[in-house]
Amino acid sequence: MEIHTPEGEKLPVGEIGEIVVRSSTNISGYLNLPEENAELYDGDWMRTNDLGRFDQAGYLYLTDRRKFMIISGGYNVYPVVVENILAEHPAVREVAVVGIPHPQWGEAVVATVSLATGEQVDEPALIEFCRGKIGKWELPKRVLFVDELPKGATGKIAKFEIRESLKRDGFSWS
């Protein structure tokens, strides 16, 4: 197991990248999914689509899924980093961060938040709460409030559904 860049180069300890594995027991591919199979392997290495890093002791830390990574202004933004900071705010019950196409930045960070019962906070206050705790490029450009975040059958927040809903409903930066 190694951590690689998108170009397939091995990353040093502490750097976040895609987790790749090499084994005689790896799958050979997905049935009837040629496009997915074309992206599954990088040489002998099977791509997991998971992002992570190794520490000095050799422990692996999962950080996010590759498909959730946001590229904003040339910077990689890992949604879980922004989510963890927003989740520290006492008014926030649940949060999901997604990337939405942006005319200047390529993608921009949008946080969807449900508030704890009886709590109130506005968008500027949550953005300000993040300032200084994460990089400037990681700051949410927008914070949207919902009563409940959509979840799948396992109870996990459905980020894909949030992103698609925002696109479908005509989310605008104006």
C-alpha positions as CSV (number, residue, x, y, z in Angstrom):
1,M,0.0,0.0,0.0
2,E,1.2,3.5,-0.9
3,I,0.0,7.0,-1.2
4,H,0.2,8.5,-4.7
5,T,-0.3,11.8,-6.5
6,P,-2.9,12.0,-9.3
7,E,0.0,11.4,-11.7
8,G,0.9,8.1,-10.0
9,E,4.0,9.3,-8.1
10,K,4.6,8.0,-4.5
11,L,4.2,10.7,-1.8
12,P,6.3,11.0,1.3
13,V,5.0,10.4,4.8
14,G,2.5,13.0,6.0
15,E,1.3,14.0,2.5
16,I,-2.3,13.4,1.5
17,G,-2.9,11.5,-1.7
18,E,-4.8,8.6,-3.2
19,I,-4.4,5.2,-1.4
20,V,-3.3,2.6,-3.9
21,V,-2.8,-1.1,-3.3
22,R,-0.9,-3.9,-5.1
23,S,-1.8,-7.6,-4.5
24,S,-2.2,-10.9,-6.3
25,T,-5.8,-10.8,-4.9
26,N,-6.9,-7.5,-6.3
27,I,-9.9,-7.6,-8.6
28,S,-9.2,-7.6,-12.3
29,G,-12.0,-5.2,-13.0
30,Y,-15.7,-4.4,-12.9
31,L,-18.2,-6.5,-14.9
32,N,-19.4,-4.6,-18.0
33,L,-18.0,-1.2,-16.8
34,P,-15.2,-0.5,-19.3
35,E,-14.9,3.3,-18.4
36,E,-14.4,2.5,-14.7
37,N,-12.0,-0.3,-15.5
38,A,-9.8,2.2,-17.5
39,E,-9.4,4.2,-14.3
40,L,-9.1,1.3,-11.9
41,Y,-5.4,0.6,-12.4
42,D,-2.3,2.7,-12.6
43,G,0.3,0.2,-13.8
44,D,0.3,-2.6,-11.1
45,W,-1.4,-0.3,-8.5
46,M,-5.1,-0.5,-8.0
47,R,-6.6,2.9,-7.2
48,T,-9.0,2.8,-4.2
49,N,-10.5,6.3,-4.7
50,D,-9.8,6.9,-1.0
51,L,-7.5,9.7,0.1
52,G,-5.2,9.4,3.1
53,R,-1.8,9.8,4.5
54,F,0.7,7.7,6.5
55,D,2.2,9.0,9.7
56,Q,5.8,8.5,10.9
57,A,4.9,5.2,12.7
58,G,3.3,3.8,9.5
59,Y,-0.3,4.3,10.5
60,L,-2.7,5.1,7.7
61,Y,-5.2,7.9,8.2
62,L,-8.2,8.1,5.8
63,T,-9.1,11.7,5.0
64,D,-11.8,11.6,2.3
65,R,-13.0,10.1,-1.0
66,R,-11.2,11.3,-4.2
67,K,-14.5,12.1,-5.9
68,F,-15.3,14.5,-3.1
69,M,-12.0,16.5,-3.4
70,I,-12.6,20.1,-4.5
71,I,-10.1,21.8,-6.8
72,S,-10.5,25.6,-6.2
73,G,-8.2,28.0,-7.8
74,G,-5.6,25.2,-8.3
75,Y,-5.7,24.2,-4.6
76,N,-6.9,20.8,-3.4
77,V,-9.6,21.2,-0.8
78,Y,-10.6,18.1,1.2
79,P,-14.2,18.5,2.4
80,V,-13.7,16.6,5.6
81,V,-11.2,19.3,6.8
82,V,-13.8,22.0,6.3
83,E,-16.6,19.9,7.8
84,N,-14.5,19.1,10.9
85,I,-14.0,22.8,11.6
86,L,-17.6,23.8,11.0
87,A,-18.8,20.9,13.2
88,E,-16.9,22.5,16.1
89,H,-19.4,25.4,16.1
90,P,-22.0,24.9,18.8
91,A,-24.9,25.8,16.5
92,V,-24.0,23.2,13.9
93,R,-25.7,19.8,14.1
94,E,-24.6,18.4,10.8
95,V,-22.6,19.6,7.9
96,A,-21.6,18.5,4.4
97,V,-19.2,20.3,2.1
98,V,-19.3,20.0,-1.6
99,G,-17.6,21.6,-4.6
100,I,-19.8,23.6,-7.0
101,P,-18.7,24.9,-10.4
102,H,-17.5,28.5,-10.1
103,P,-16.7,30.9,-13.0
104,Q,-13.5,32.2,-11.5
105,W,-12.1,29.3,-9.3
106,G,-13.2,26.2,-11.3
107,E,-15.0,24.9,-8.2
108,A,-15.8,26.6,-4.9
109,V,-16.5,25.3,-1.4
110,V,-20.1,25.3,-0.4
111,A,-21.2,24.1,3.0
112,T,-24.7,22.8,3.7
113,V,-25.5,23.0,7.3
114,S,-28.4,21.9,9.6
115,L,-28.5,23.6,12.9
116,A,-28.9,22.1,16.4
117,T,-32.4,22.6,17.9
118,G,-32.9,26.1,19.2
119,E,-29.6,27.4,17.8
120,Q,-29.1,30.3,15.4
121,V,-26.1,31.5,13.3
122,D,-25.8,33.2,10.0
123,E,-23.6,32.5,6.9
124,P,-21.0,35.3,7.6
125,A,-20.6,34.1,11.2
126,L,-19.9,30.5,10.2
127,I,-17.4,31.6,7.5
128,E,-15.7,33.9,10.0
129,F,-15.6,31.0,12.5
130,C,-13.5,29.0,10.0
131,R,-11.1,31.9,9.2
132,G,-7.6,31.2,10.6
133,K,-8.4,27.6,11.3
134,I,-8.1,26.5,7.6
135,G,-6.5,27.9,4.5
136,K,-8.1,30.9,2.8
137,W,-8.8,28.7,-0.3
138,E,-10.7,26.2,2.0
139,L,-13.1,28.8,3.4
140,P,-16.7,28.2,2.3
141,K,-17.8,30.7,-0.3
142,R,-21.3,30.0,0.6
143,V,-23.1,28.4,3.6
144,L,-26.6,27.0,2.9
145,F,-29.0,26.1,5.7
146,V,-31.3,23.1,5.5
147,D,-33.6,21.4,8.1
148,E,-32.1,18.0,7.4
149,L,-29.2,16.7,5.3
150,P,-30.1,13.9,2.9
151,K,-28.9,10.5,3.9
152,G,-28.6,7.1,2.2
153,A,-29.9,3.8,3.5
154,T,-27.0,3.4,5.9
155,G,-27.6,6.8,7.5
156,K,-24.5,8.4,5.8
157,I,-24.9,11.9,4.4
158,A,-25.5,11.8,0.7
159,K,-23.0,14.4,-0.6
160,F,-23.6,13.4,-4.2
161,E,-27.3,14.1,-3.8
162,I,-26.5,17.5,-2.2
163,R,-24.2,18.5,-5.1
164,E,-26.7,17.3,-7.8
165,S,-29.6,19.0,-6.0
166,L,-27.7,22.3,-6.0
167,K,-26.9,22.0,-9.7
168,R,-30.5,20.9,-10.6
169,D,-32.1,23.7,-8.6
170,G,-30.0,26.3,-10.5
171,F,-27.6,27.3,-7.7
172,S,-26.1,30.6,-8.7
173,W,-23.1,32.6,-7.4
174,S,-24.9,35.9,-7.9
